[in-house]
Amino acid sequence: MTGITPPKFPQEFPIQVAENEGMPSRSNFKGSPPPAARTRRLTGTLTLGLSKTRAAADGLRSAKEEPMRHHKESTRHPLARLIARKAVVAGVIASMALPVFAQDGTGPLPGNAEARSYGGGWNCALGFRVTGGECVAIDIPENAYATGRSYGSGWVCRRGYEEVGGTACEAIPVPENAFLRSSGHDWQCDRGYRQERETCVPIVLPDNAYLTDETSGSGWTCERGFTASSDTCVPIAVPENGYLTNADYGDAWACERGFFEIDGRCDPVALPANAYLDQESYGPGWRCERGFEAVDDACVAIDLPANAHLDRLGNRWSCDRGFQLADGECVIGR
């Protein structure tokens, strides 16, 4: 029959495959040139040839990507080693810091501890102290109580007791006729007694005296009108027109107004005309009125010149501003 095309079948054809196909080529060689690649004869269909060619191409790409991957991994290794070293150092620091955190009450909650009401963490219960991340009981002696402080011994003696040797609390010895002070650390004699070393002895109260609250000294003082002399109270001799000062020190009496002291007595003040009584303890006991000046035992009127004025007290005068004194007068200054 003519005009009919006969069917086509896959034909086998030889394929030359190099044994080193897919390996990266070398551009430079030293010495003798490399030997030619050995080939082997393969037979198969076209489909087999395409598959082998595709596999060879994949192998070539893999061979090219391998050096690049190796280069990337080599560049990442120093960074990875640095991160690893930092992680190790951080771990060491954390392991060293854990006991410190525990000392501050920020670690796990141990026994005999209670969580803080604010800020997180925990505190040891009263009578316990943090040691190595644990709450260890404090050795509190008898007649003492825990302070709850993290410093010091952690305990103090109760009222009426004193610390002895840092390990015990002994009672404070209070002598007879004495009582423990409000502070609880010392004692004081009862009223009517005074301290003599470590005892309280009765106060011998003289006539015309009364007890005081002073813990030092004799414990008594004389009544008004009497003064202490040795262990007695003697009357104060107050002259006529005088009065008691009630002063603990200094003069026991003073003269009344209008009188001044002379040889232990109070004589009346001779008040001149144009004068008034002066309460100063020194001087004649009087002062001249304003516009008068004292001359001997009298107050004489001041003859005020022109361009002059009285001073603040009014018993002297001065020239006005711009004038100066010359021969008892105020003249213009030059």
C-alpha positions in Angstrom: 0.0 0.0 0.0 1.3 3.4 -0.9 0.9 6.6 1.2 1.0 4.8 4.5 3.7 5.8 6.9 5.1 2.9 8.8 5.0 3.1 12.7 8.1 4.3 14.5 9.6 2.5 17.4 12.2 3.7 19.9 15.6 2.9 18.7 18.6 2.1 20.7 21.6 4.3 20.3 24.9 4.4 22.1 25.4 6.9 25.0 28.9 7.9 26.0 28.9 8.7 29.8 32.1 9.8 31.4 32.8 8.2 34.7 33.6 11.5 36.2 30.6 13.3 34.7 29.0 15.6 37.2 32.3 16.5 39.0 33.4 20.1 38.9 36.0 20.8 36.2 39.4 22.1 37.1 40.7 25.1 35.2 44.4 24.9 36.0 46.6 21.8 36.3 50.2 21.5 37.2 52.4 19.0 35.5 51.0 16.7 32.9 47.4 17.2 31.7 44.8 15.0 33.3 44.0 11.7 31.6 41.0 11.6 29.4 37.9 10.4 31.0 37.1 6.8 30.4 33.7 6.2 28.8 31.5 3.2 28.9 29.0 2.2 26.3 25.4 2.2 27.3 22.4 1.2 25.3 18.9 2.0 25.8 15.9 3.9 24.6 15.6 7.7 24.3 13.7 7.9 27.6 16.6 6.2 29.4 19.0 8.6 27.8 17.0 11.6 29.0 16.8 10.3 32.5 20.5 9.7 32.7 21.2 13.1 31.3 18.8 14.7 33.9 20.5 12.8 36.7 23.9 13.8 35.5 22.8 17.5 35.4 21.4 17.1 39.0 24.7 15.6 40.0 26.5 18.6 38.5 24.3 21.1 40.4 24.8 19.1 43.6 28.6 19.1 43.1 28.5 22.9 42.5 26.3 23.6 45.5 28.4 21.5 47.9 31.4 23.9 48.1 29.0 26.8 48.5 27.2 25.1 51.4 30.5 24.2 53.0 31.6 27.9 52.7 28.4 29.1 54.4 28.7 26.5 57.2 32.3 27.5 57.7 31.3 31.2 58.0 28.5 30.3 60.5 30.8 28.2 62.8 32.6 31.2 64.5 29.3 32.8 65.4 27.9 29.5 66.6 31.0 29.0 68.8 30.7 32.5 70.2 27.0 31.9 71.1 27.9 28.6 72.7 30.7 30.2 74.8 28.3 33.0 75.9 25.7 30.4 76.9 28.3 28.5 79.0 29.4 31.7 80.7 25.8 32.7 81.4 25.2 29.2 82.9 28.2 29.5 85.2 27.1 33.0 86.3 23.6 31.8 86.9 24.9 28.8 88.9 27.0 31.1 91.0 24.2 33.6 91.5 21.6 31.2 92.7 22.9 31.0 96.2 23.1 34.8 96.4 19.5 35.0 95.2 18.6 32.5 97.8 20.3 34.6 100.5 18.1 37.5 99.5 14.9 35.4 99.6 14.4 35.2 95.9 15.0 31.5 95.3 12.6 28.6 95.8 10.5 28.8 99.0 12.2 26.7 101.7 10.8 25.4 104.9 10.1 27.8 107.8 9.6 30.7 105.3 6.7 32.7 104.1 6.0 34.5 100.9 6.3 38.3 100.9 3.1 40.2 100.7 4.6 42.5 98.0 7.5 42.5 95.6 7.8 38.7 95.3 10.3 36.4 97.1 10.1 35.2 100.6 11.2 35.9 104.2 12.2 33.5 106.9 9.7 33.1 109.7 10.4 34.9 113.0 13.1 33.0 114.9 14.8 31.8 111.7 17.6 33.2 109.5 18.5 32.5 105.9 21.6 30.4 105.5 22.6 28.9 102.2 19.1 29.3 100.7 17.5 27.7 103.8 15.8 29.1 106.9 17.8 27.9 109.9 16.6 28.3 113.5 18.3 31.0 115.6 19.6 29.9 119.0 17.6 32.3 121.2 18.6 32.2 124.9 16.0 32.2 127.7 14.5 35.6 128.5 15.1 36.9 125.0 13.0 37.3 121.8 13.7 37.3 118.1 14.1 40.7 116.4 13.5 39.5 112.8 16.6 41.4 111.6 19.0 39.9 109.2 22.0 41.5 111.0 23.4 41.1 114.5 22.6 38.2 116.8 18.9 38.1 115.7 17.7 38.5 119.3 17.6 40.9 122.2 17.0 40.5 125.9 13.6 41.1 127.4 12.8 44.1 129.6 14.6 43.7 132.9 17.3 41.5 131.5 20.8 42.3 130.2 23.0 40.5 127.7 25.9 38.6 129.1 28.7 37.3 126.9 26.5 37.5 123.8 24.9 34.1 124.6 22.6 34.7 127.7 20.2 37.1 129.3 20.5 37.6 133.0 18.1 39.6 135.2 19.2 43.2 136.1 19.8 43.3 139.8 17.4 45.9 141.4 18.3 46.8 145.0 15.8 47.3 147.8 13.9 50.6 147.7 14.4 50.9 144.0 12.4 50.3 140.8 13.2 49.4 137.2 13.2 52.4 134.8 10.7 52.6 132.0 13.5 51.8 129.5 14.0 48.5 131.2 17.8 48.8 131.2 18.5 50.5 134.5 17.0 51.2 137.9 16.2 54.2 140.1 15.8 54.7 143.8 12.4 55.4 145.3 11.4 58.8 146.4 13.0 59.5 149.8 16.1 57.5 148.9 19.2 58.4 147.0 21.7 56.1 145.2 24.9 55.3 146.8 26.9 52.9 144.5 24.7 49.9 144.0 22.3 50.6 146.9 19.5 53.1 147.9 20.0 54.8 151.2 17.4 57.0 153.0 17.6 60.8 152.5 18.1 62.6 155.8 15.8 65.6 155.4 16.8 68.7 157.5 14.3 71.2 159.0 12.7 73.7 156.6 13.6 71.5 153.5 11.6 69.3 151.1 12.3 66.4 148.8 13.1 67.0 145.1 12.9 64.7 142.1 16.5 65.1 141.2 18.4 61.8 141.2 21.8 63.4 141.9 22.9 65.6 144.8 21.4 65.6 148.2 17.8 65.0 147.0 16.4 67.9 148.9 16.2 71.8 148.9 15.4 74.4 151.4 12.1 76.1 151.6 11.4 79.7 150.7 13.2 82.1 153.1 16.0 79.5 153.9 19.3 78.7 152.3 21.4 75.5 152.4 24.4 75.6 154.6 26.2 72.2 155.0 23.4 69.8 155.8 21.0 72.3 157.2 18.7 75.1 156.1 19.4 78.5 157.7 17.1 81.5 157.5 17.9 84.2 154.9 18.4 87.6 156.6 16.2 90.0 154.5 16.6 93.7 155.5 13.7 96.1 155.8 12.3 97.2 152.4 13.8 94.1 150.8 12.3 90.9 149.4 13.4 87.3 148.5 14.5 86.7 145.0 13.8 82.9 145.0 17.0 82.6 142.9 19.0 79.3 143.1 22.2 81.3 142.5 23.3 84.8 143.2 21.6 87.3 145.6 19.0 85.7 147.9 17.2 89.1 148.3 16.9 92.5 146.7 15.7 96.0 147.7 12.1 97.1 146.9 11.4 99.7 144.3 12.5 103.2 145.5 15.2 101.7 147.7 18.8 100.8 147.0 21.3 98.5 148.8 23.9 100.1 151.0 26.0 97.9 153.4 23.4 95.1 153.6 20.4 97.4 154.1 17.8 99.0 151.8 17.9 102.8 152.0 15.4 105.0 150.2 16.3 106.6 146.9 16.7 110.4 147.2 14.8 111.4 144.1 15.7 114.8 142.8 13.3 117.1 140.9 12.7 116.3 137.2 13.8 112.7 137.8 12.1 109.2 137.9 13.0 105.9 139.6 15.3 103.6 137.6 15.1 99.8 138.1 18.7 99.2 137.0 20.7 97.5 139.8 23.6 100.0 139.4 23.6 103.8 139.5 21.8 106.1 141.9 18.4 104.5 141.3 16.9 107.4 139.3 17.2 109.0 135.9 16.5 112.5 134.7 13.5 113.4 132.6 13.9 114.2 128.9 15.5 117.6 128.4 17.4 117.4 131.6 20.9 116.0 132.4 22.3 114.7 135.7 24.7 117.0 137.4 25.9 115.7 140.8 22.6 114.7 142.6 20.3 117.0 140.6 18.7 117.1 137.2 19.6 120.3 135.3 17.7 121.6 132.2 19.7 121.3 129.0 20.6 124.5 127.2 20.0 123.4 123.6 22.0 125.6 121.1 20.8 126.4 117.6 21.1 123.7 115.0 21.2 121.0 117.6 18.8 118.2 118.8 18.4 115.9 121.8 19.6 112.3 121.5 17.4 109.2 121.8 17.3 109.2 125.6 16.8 113.0 125.7 19.6 113.6 128.3 22.3 114.7 125.8 22.3 116.7 122.5 24.2 116.6 119.2 24.6 119.0 116.3 22.3 118.6 113.2 23.6 117.1 110.0 25.9 119.5 108.2 26.9 121.2 111.4 29.8 120.6 113.7 30.5 121.6 117.4 32.7 124.6 117.9 33.0 126.5 121.2 29.7 125.0 122.5 27.8 125.9 119.3 26.8 124.2 116.1 28.4 125.8 113.1 28.3 124.9 109.4 31.0 122.4 108.6 33.6 123.3 106.0 
